[in-house]
């Protein structure tokens, strides 16, 4: 186990809060692909372009408001003595690895310092800590060298139960986190080489954030692998169009069969409802956004010719 790092003089609040300066505890779960709120591409976006966007949400703001209460209850109910409030740390050997700790306390029962992490969640009470929170805590344990942490979770339902979960430091997890974070920092962030996106809305939004507009007339030369990918995309568009047409035809037939009835029932007992629904009037604010569409070779050739003339 590493020696505890309680000296925080080498890192500032602004350095930790500026997501472009390094990799924090919540980033590790996204890099390793276990976060429900992030992904490697979204972490990359936060590193190279986070200054342009406000990523705070009401859920995050509520968590910040309730954090002192959770920490206070951990101290009182567990008999701990908080020695450090919010604390910012940096790895001595890998300065891009940062941590924003909720607190550090002395545990008289164990006769040692422990890490404190406070969470609020609307989920049902966990049987065990979700992997994305567990990795975040392991990130902080690795940075500090502390052998144990307590995660206090306030569940925002029912009687608002507050549950304390012990987490022991895992050298294996710390090695995995270090390797993944270092590879991500050196292979993706420093050379500004984005990782491959997934199919999520979050990654689609990250791409829009990274490249919100286009350069008129500019042509990106795609590799030969895109010949097969283009064919597959065209196939998928055709399959989806056929499926949508079949779905629309079946739905129209179903509506005709139901007629003026409210319900349509099949012999198995289940079925559909077909009832009136009011749609309130609203106005969509004007906006600009990029649209991906297939184009023909002559259109690209025309754009390249125009670009050469400008040059």
N, C-alpha and C positions, 0 to 999 in steps of 0.2 A: 504494500500500500504506500502511496506517495505521501510525502510530508505535507501537512496541512498548509494551505496558503491563505493566511489571514491578513497579510499585508496587502492593502488595496491601493497603495500609493502609485502604482504603475499604470493604472487605468482610470479614466474619468467617466463621469456619468454620461457625458455627451458621446464619448466613444462607444459605449455600450448601446445607448439609445439610437445612434446612427447605425442602421442595419448594414450600411455599405462597408463598415470598418472591420467586420469579422463575422464569425458564425456563432450564434447563441444557442441556448438550450432548446428552444422551440424549433430552431432550424434543423437540428440533427434528425428529428423524427420525420420531417419533410424530405430531407436528403435520403434517408433510408427507406422511404416509401411507406411509412406506417401511420402517417398523420391523416386524419379525415379532413383537415382544413388546408393542407398544403401539399406540395409535390416538389421534386427537384427543380422543375422549370419555374415554379412560383417563388421558391427560395432564390433562385438565380435572379429573377426580376427584382426581388427586394434588395439584392446586393448591388446591382448595376444601375437601378433606376428608382429606388425607393424614395429618394428626395422629391420626386415629382408627384407622389401619391400619398394620401392619408389612408392608412390601413386599419385605423382604429374602428371598432364597432361598438354598439351599445352593450353587447355581451362582454367585451373586453373592458369597457369603462366601468360596468357594474362590478366586475371582478376586482378592479383596482380599488373601488370604493369599499368593498367588503373585505379586502385582504387584511387590513389592520384588525378587524374583529376576529377573523379566523386565527390570526397569530396570537392575539390576546387570549383566546380560549385555549389554544394549544399550551400556552405558558401556564395558565391557571389550572386547567384540568389535568395536565400531565406532570405538573410540578417542575417545569423547566425554568431556566433563567436565561432570558434573551440577552446575549452579549453584543450582538450586532444586528441592527435593523437592516433595511435594504442595503445590500453590499454588492459592489461591482468587482469582478476578478478577471484576470487574463492569464492564460497559460504562459509560463516563463519561456518554454522552448518553442512553442507554436503560438506566437502572439495574435494570430488571426482567430484563435479560439477564445471566446468571451463568455462571461456569465453574469446575469443579473439575479442575485440571490434574494429571496424574500426575507431571509433571516438566518442567523446562526445562534444556537443556544447551548447552554451547558446542561447536561443531563446528569444530575447527582446520583441517580440510580446506577448509571453505567460509568460514572466518573470520567466523562469525556464530552467534547463538543460534538454537536450534531447539526445537520442542516435542516432548515425548515422551509417547506414549500406549501403555499396556500392556494386552493382552487375553489371555485364555485361552479356548479353545474346544474342544469335542469334535468339531467338524466336520472334514471332510477339508481338506487344505491348499488355500488359495485361490490361484487364478491372479491375482486382483486383490482389493482390499479390498471387502467388501460395501458397498452404498450407505449402509446405516444407520450403519456405522462411519465411512465417508468423510464423511458429513454432520456427525457428531459432531466429528470432527477439524477440519472447516472452521469449525464454530461456535467452537472454541477458537482457531484461527488468526485468525479475524476479531476476536475479543475482544482478543487480545494484539498483533495486528499483525505477528506473526512470519511470515516468508516460507515456512518449510518445517517439516514435522513428520516424525517417524519413528514408525510404529506397529509395535510388537513383538508378534507373535502366537505364543503357545505352544500348539501343537496337542496335545491330550491323547489321543494314540493312537500306536501303533507305538513309535518311538524318541523320542517327544515332540519333534518338530522345532520349532525356534524360528526364525521368519522375520521379517526386518525389511523393512517396506514404506515407501518415501518418499512423502510427500504434499506437493505444492506448493499454496500458498494460491491460491484461486480467488476473484477479486473478484465474479464473476457468482454463484457459490454463496453468498457472504456476503450479497449484496444480496437474494437469494431468501430466505435464512434470516431476515434482519432483517425483511423485509416480512411473512413468514408468522408469525413469533413476535410481532411488534408487533400485527398484526391479531388474532391469537388472544388476546393479553393484554387488548387494549382491547375487543374484541367479545364475548369469552366469559368470561374470568376475572374482570375487574373488575365487570361487571354480573351475574356469576354466571348466564350464559345458556349452558347446555350445548350443544355441537355435536351434530349428528345422529349417532345410533349406526349401527354397521354390524351385520352378522349374526354376528359372532364371539362365542365364549364370553367373551372378555375384556371386551367391551362389555356383555354381559348381566350379568357380575359387577360391573362398574362401576356399572350402574344399581341393582343390589341394594345396593351400598355407599352410593350417594348417597341412596337412599330405602329404608332397610331395614325400615320399618314404615309403616302407614297411619294416617290420622286418622279414627276412626270417624265414619261419616255424612257426611264431606266429599265434595263432588262437584266434579270438575274439568270445566269447560265446554270441550269440544273444538270446534275450528273446523269450518266447513262442509266442508272437504276430507276430514274423517273419515267423511262419508257414503259417498263412493266407496271409501275405504280399508276401511271396515267391510264393505262388500259384497265387496271383494276378499279380505279375511281369511276371510269365511264361505265363499267359493268355494274358497280354498286348503284350509281345514279339510275341506270335503267331498271335494275331489280326493284329499287325503292319506288320508282315511278309506277311500275306494274303493280306492286303491292298496294300502293296508295289508291290506284284506280280500282283494284279489286275490292279494297276495303270500302271505298265510297259507293260502289255499286251495291254491295251487300247491305250497307247502311240504308241506302235509298229503298231497297227492296223491303227491308225490315220496317222502315217508317210507313211504307204503303200497307204492309200487312197489319200493323198496329192500328192504323187509321186514326179515328178520334178517341180511341181508348187511352188510358193513362199508362197501362201496363201491357207488356207482351210476355206471355209465359210459354215455355217449351215443355215437352212431356216430362223432363227430369225435375220440373218444379221451379227452376230458376229462370231468369229472363232479363228484361230491360224495362226501364221507365222511359216514357216519352211525354214530358210535361212542359208547361210554359216556364220560362226563366227570364227574369228582367235583367237587362244590361244597362247599368247607369251610364249617363253621358260623361265623357271625360275628354280632356284635351292632351294630346301628346306633345311635349316640348320639342322644338326643333333641335336637331342634332346632326352631326356628321360621323360617319363610320365607314370602315373599309369593307368591301364585298368581294368574295372570291368567286370568280366565274371562269368557265372554260372559254378559250379563245382559239382562233384559227392561226396557222403559220403565217399567212399573209398579213394579219394584224400585227404580229410581233415584228415581222420584217419591216413593215411600214413605220413602226415606232423606232426601231433601230436606225433606219434611214434618216428619220427626223432628228434623232439624237446626234448622229454624226454631223449633220448640217449645222447644228447649234455649236458643236465643238470646233 
